[in-house]
């Protein structure tokens, strides 16, 4: 059972050392958790399929295409590793 991060405090001064305990998860959280567990159980029941026979070839081709694009157009997303700033 998951617990949320909030705490409940006891008013008992004698029990001060153990007064901070995690509060039980809300009913909304429990409902969401049960929904996720049902979904994962359903997915777990699906048959495992074999990867396509050309997966390695397609992966290597995409890596080569990415490398070619990086050489042609420069790093993706702006300044990347090895990028230099223009001198002023």
HELIX and SHEET records of a PDB file:
HELIX    1   1 UNK A   13  UNK A   18  5                                   6    
HELIX    2   2 UNK A   27  UNK A   44  1                                  18    
HELIX    3   3 UNK A   55  UNK A   73  1                                  19    
SHEET    1   A 2 UNK A   3  UNK A   8  0                                        
SHEET    2   A 2 UNK A  21  UNK A  24 -1                                        
END                                                                             
